[in-house]
Amino acid sequence: MTYNPDLLDKAKRHPEKQKNPDRPAGRKPDWLRVKAPQGKVYQDTKALVRKQKLTTVCEEAGCPNIGECWEKQHATFMIMGEVCTRACAFCNVATGKPEELDKLEPLRVGVAVKQMGLNHVVITSVDRDDLPDSGADHFVKTIQAIRMKAPKTTIEILPGDFRGNQDDWDTVIAARPDVFNHNLETVPRLYPTIRPGARYFRSLSLLARVKAVDPSQFTKSGLMVGLGETIEEVGQVMDDMRAADIDFITIGQYLQPTPKHAPVERWITPEEFEKLTRMAKNKGFLMVSATPLTRSSHHAGEDFEKLKAAREAKLTKLAAE
């Protein structure tokens, strides 16, 4: 057998998926093609991430927008290590037993945000079901470090569900991130196979809790399409999101990381994404981003400014009525 380090690395990252049959995704349609990462700013961003010993979801999840974002010095930092305790069928982040938390990581994130001169930063994490608080305190310390080092930077967080512990939810909500983002990812019917470690209504309840505790925080959630969901199911998820008063919905095409991951059932066309955009706007979201390459943190800074403007416009309209 020929030694292939790439295949060996994927097997190490996803040992639980190696029993799955290979299910190749096939050729991507033209509208999903992106330029390979390049350019000086991209390389400088990469060097800074390495220097500060930071992890980015841009790399770990194999985001197709990494070239565009890093060329603009935008990076989504992934805290609490590179290894997740869950094994979602869609995710390219490594699964296994994580290492101990790095207590200096929050400060390094704060320093990197200052050095990059970011106006807006996104902080996500692996799931840490091994920790008593699922990493809630580490999120708070990271938010505090960014506020200390870069007080003018607005902060968007994209955490897990903290195993449904409301005390941990409230701990993070009390740190007052500007945007609290938590992805529902897919429709309820597909949770057992696509997101087996999570619970649909638990995630929905977390987002509803943010608004109940602090209505000033923006809430945001995302969906992947192309996993076998129906348009009616997506519409129902939108209704559930609006019932939880979620401000911003993102919808993007699911891309299969390896042949062992969940297969792409269908490529959603740009015209269908336009239909989803109209549907979401009609349901009352403040902001909608629905394109094949949309990801939760893509254009997050620009979208935050639009989100603030949309809320101002809505409040002005309500005051005038």
WOJO-V541610 format. One record per backbone hydrogen bond with DSSP energy under -1.0 kcal/mol. CO is the residue of the C=O (numbers start at 0). NH is the residue of the N-H. If there is no record, write none. Layout:
CO_NH, CO_NH
This chain:
3_7, 4_8, 5_9, 6_10, 7_11, 8_12, 9_13, 12_94, 13_16, 16_19, 28_31, 29_32, 38_42, 39_43, 40_44, 41_45, 42_46, 43_47, 44_48, 45_49, 46_50, 47_51, 48_53, 49_52, 54_77, 55_59, 56_60, 57_62, 62_65, 64_68, 65_69, 66_70, 68_73, 69_72, 75_56, 76_123, 78_125, 83_95, 88_261, 93_83, 101_104, 103_107, 104_108, 105_109, 106_110, 107_111, 108_112, 109_113, 110_114, 111_115, 112_117, 118_153, 120_155, 121_76, 122_157, 123_78, 126_84, 127_130, 130_133, 132_135, 134_138, 135_139, 136_140, 137_141, 138_142, 139_143, 140_144, 141_145, 142_146, 143_147, 144_148, 145_149, 149_152, 153_120, 154_177, 154_178, 155_122, 156_180, 160_163, 161_164, 164_168, 165_169, 166_170, 167_171, 168_172, 169_173, 171_174, 172_175, 177_217, 178_156, 179_219, 183_185, 184_223, 186_189, 187_190, 189_193, 190_194, 193_88, 194_197, 198_202, 199_203, 200_204, 201_205, 202_206, 203_207, 204_208, 205_209, 206_210, 207_211, 208_212, 209_213, 213_216, 217_179, 218_247, 219_181, 220_249, 221_184, 222_251, 224_253, 225_264, 225_265, 229_233, 230_234, 231_235, 232_236, 233_237, 234_238, 235_239, 236_240, 237_241, 238_242, 239_243, 240_245, 241_244, 246_285, 246_286, 247_220, 248_288, 249_222, 250_290, 251_224, 257_260, 258_22, 268_272, 269_273, 270_274, 271_275, 272_276, 273_277, 274_278, 275_279, 276_280, 277_281, 279_284, 280_283, 286_248, 288_250, 290_293, 291_252, 294_297, 296_299, 298_302, 299_303, 300_304, 301_305, 302_306, 303_307, 304_308, 305_309, 306_310, 307_311, 308_312, 309_313, 310_314, 311_315, 312_316, 313_317, 314_318, 315_319
